[in-house]
Structures are given as structure tokens and as C-alpha cells.
Amino acid sequence: MEKPSPVKLSNFSLNSIPAFWPVAMASSLAAEGAELYAKNLKFVEEEIRIHEDLRPALATPNQVRLDLRTMLLREYGSPGKIPTLVDAPYAGHTAVIADYHKGQSLVETLLTNGIEHVALTDWKSATDDMKGLEIDNYLAEVLVAIDDLGGCVNLVGLCQGGWVSAMIAARFPEKVNSLVLAGAPIDTDAGDGPIKRMVHASPTSFYEELLALGGGMMKGKFMLQGWKNMHPGQHYIQEHIDLYEHIDDAAYISKEETFNSWYENPIDLPGRWYLQVILQLFKENRLARGEFVGLGKKLSLRSIVCPVYLLAGAEDDITTPEQVLDAAKYIGTPRDRIVQKTVPGGHIGLFMGARTLRDHWPVIARWIVAQ
């Protein structure tokens, strides 16, 4: 019998066998020189650091005023005048979005533009015993925070924190001195953004299956993949190319590490809470329609009568400008006490973009002080 010919490694690429790709990489790098080898090794180390090792941290010194089941209430500045409560989004990322980096922080901007006392909702990642929590549980703890701060606040709601803030202002109008809604989806039927299209196109069973995969919770890692898939070229290709090209640029690396320590570390959400949000707020638009029941009472946005500032991003594809600005159609505040502002940029840039923090949030801070 004729013996089979021995397989020659030269006949196929080592890269076709996952276990051998590091061998192929090392061989290629050795051939191309030590300098390139060092650069590639540095790139691999930085990729691991960005995606596995970094953790988010608030930038501005603060103290924990309350430790509640769903959040830590963090306090900045000096108590005195009516405090400003920043309701950070509870939508998969931490409150670092509101206190991102020294010189690039919403909290810092408020403190340096006339607001002496700031508090921040630092939402906790859901644990297994929290998977049955509802929107009411989170409304109740925001209410506890407001009462602990003195019973009346200037409320600044960011994204998802915006519709929570609107609910509080509608349910307890006497507790809100002024209301800022930034990138907040109040009228979820307005505009034609990808989130609206996705929610209406996807059956409820799709979200239920995701929750089953997460053991009754919406896992942050699922949401992170969804966000990245909205712009796959940027997240799966371009960001790695950019990192490789700037691997020896210390300032660039520092900036990337700061951002990704926040972006690459999402938090988990309670499954029951998440389904309520998807069904009642995004599919059925109950808040704008006056049909949402919060803390035992049907909420009407007409009950909101305090001064209101509506801030939208012109290129925001998470919360389209219409979803924010259309709130003016529903709230009871006189039109001459409503400010509607659209600024350049996308969603995240509304809260942590250097240009928006420099050019627009100081104006909002002074507006809050004047109320």
C-alpha cells in the first residue's frame, strides 16, 4: 500500500488553525524586525488593558450621602441653596458619564458655573436579587434622595435619567424647582431614529429571550454589543486601526483608556424593569400619552409647571432631537419658560463632549441658578 504523503506546513496558513495563530504571528514579526515586534506587542497589551483591566472611576472628589439598594447618592460641593440633582442614565453604563474626567466633567462644569451643591445618582449594577425590581422601585429611591437633600431640587435628567426626572416632576411637581432634560426620550414615537425602529420591529419575545439568557436580567454585555452593532465599522475595525496607529502617542492612549474604562464596562439591569421600559415607554409611548402609572398614580406631563430646559444633539441617533424637544408639546410649563436648544454632536457628546461642556452647559448652569 502506498504511504500517504506527509502534510507540508507550507501548503496551508497557520492562521487557519486558531491554536497556532500566535506562532504564525511570532514568526512573521521575527521576520519583520524587532521594532515592529515591539510595537505589535505593545498594541496587544493595550488592547487587553482597555477591554479587560480598566474600570470606571468618577473624576471629581465627592462623598456618599446615601447608600440605597439601587444607587449611591453622591454629593459634591457645599450644601446651602437649592441643590442640583443630576439623574445619570440607568441604561447600561455607569454615572461616570456625568463626571468623566478632570476638565471634561458635567459635574465639574456645574460646580464652576455658579451651582454650589450638586448630587449625583450613581446607579448600581443589578444583582440576581434585583431582577424583579420595577420602575416604581427606582422612582421611589429618587424620591428618597430628593427628600434627603431637603425636599426640593433642580433636577437634571440625562438620557434615561431624563424620563425618570420627568416622571418625578409630574408626580411631585412641588419637589422640582427646575427641570433640565438632556438627550431624554420623552416622546418615543417622535422622529425616525434606529432605536425607535428597532423596538417597534422586534417582537416582545426577542427581549424576553435576551432576559432568559441573562438569568432574568438584561446583561450589560448584551447591550454593549447592540450599541457597537449600530456602528460596526467604527467599533470592530476603525477603533483598532486608530489604536495601532497611535500606540506610541501617550496623550492619545490616556484619552482612550479613560473613555474605554467607562464604555467597555457596562452594568446589568433588572429584567422586569427593562421589559417595562421597552413595552410601556418605547413600544406604547405611555409617558407622553399620559397613560403611564407611576407610584400609584397615572402621570400627566401637564402637571410639570416649573421652568424647563430641553437639550438635544443634532446628530443624536440614540435619542433623536424630536424625542427631546417634543416634550414642550406635553408639559404644562408656560412656553415662555421653556428653553429648547439643539447643539452639534451625538448622544454621548451631550453629557461628556468637551465642546458641549465648554459652550453650552455653563449657560445651562447659569439658567439653573437664575430659577
Secondary structure as GFF3:
##gff-version 3
##sequence-region A 1 371
A	DSSP	three_ten_helix	9	11	.	.	.	ID=ss1
A	DSSP	three_ten_helix	14	16	.	.	.	ID=ss2
A	DSSP	three_ten_helix	18	20	.	.	.	ID=ss3
A	DSSP	alpha_helix	21	32	.	.	.	ID=ss4
A	DSSP	alpha_helix	34	48	.	.	.	ID=ss5
A	DSSP	pi_helix	49	53	.	.	.	ID=ss6
A	DSSP	beta_strand	63	67	.	.	.	ID=ss7
A	DSSP	beta_strand	71	77	.	.	.	ID=ss8
A	DSSP	beta_strand	84	87	.	.	.	ID=ss9
A	DSSP	three_ten_helix	95	98	.	.	.	ID=ss10
A	DSSP	alpha_helix	106	111	.	.	.	ID=ss11
A	DSSP	beta_strand	117	123	.	.	.	ID=ss12
A	DSSP	three_ten_helix	128	130	.	.	.	ID=ss13
A	DSSP	alpha_helix	135	148	.	.	.	ID=ss14
A	DSSP	beta_strand	153	158	.	.	.	ID=ss15
A	DSSP	alpha_helix	160	171	.	.	.	ID=ss16
A	DSSP	three_ten_helix	173	175	.	.	.	ID=ss17
A	DSSP	beta_strand	176	182	.	.	.	ID=ss18
A	DSSP	alpha_helix	194	201	.	.	.	ID=ss19
A	DSSP	alpha_helix	204	213	.	.	.	ID=ss20
A	DSSP	beta_strand	217	218	.	.	.	ID=ss21
A	DSSP	alpha_helix	220	230	.	.	.	ID=ss22
A	DSSP	alpha_helix	232	233	.	.	.	ID=ss23
A	DSSP	pi_helix	234	238	.	.	.	ID=ss24
A	DSSP	alpha_helix	239	245	.	.	.	ID=ss25
A	DSSP	alpha_helix	250	263	.	.	.	ID=ss26
A	DSSP	beta_strand	269	270	.	.	.	ID=ss27
A	DSSP	alpha_helix	271	276	.	.	.	ID=ss28
A	DSSP	pi_helix	277	283	.	.	.	ID=ss29
A	DSSP	alpha_helix	286	289	.	.	.	ID=ss30
A	DSSP	beta_strand	293	294	.	.	.	ID=ss31
A	DSSP	beta_strand	297	298	.	.	.	ID=ss32
A	DSSP	three_ten_helix	301	303	.	.	.	ID=ss33
A	DSSP	beta_strand	308	313	.	.	.	ID=ss34
A	DSSP	alpha_helix	321	325	.	.	.	ID=ss35
A	DSSP	three_ten_helix	326	329	.	.	.	ID=ss36
A	DSSP	three_ten_helix	335	337	.	.	.	ID=ss37
A	DSSP	beta_strand	338	343	.	.	.	ID=ss38
A	DSSP	alpha_helix	349	352	.	.	.	ID=ss39
A	DSSP	alpha_helix	354	359	.	.	.	ID=ss40
A	DSSP	alpha_helix	361	370	.	.	.	ID=ss41
###
